[in-house]
């Protein structure tokens, strides 16, 4: 098998590589989004605690 044939995917390269890219984007989003929410929640909680201690 030649590398060009592998990347061409028998004429379905656009569909296959687009599917891989979209899957990667969704997986990355599923990892990053909770981390961002956790950081924001921590920050909000700290601010709320600081306000209540005053």
Beta strands, then each sheet from edge to edge (+ up, - down):
end
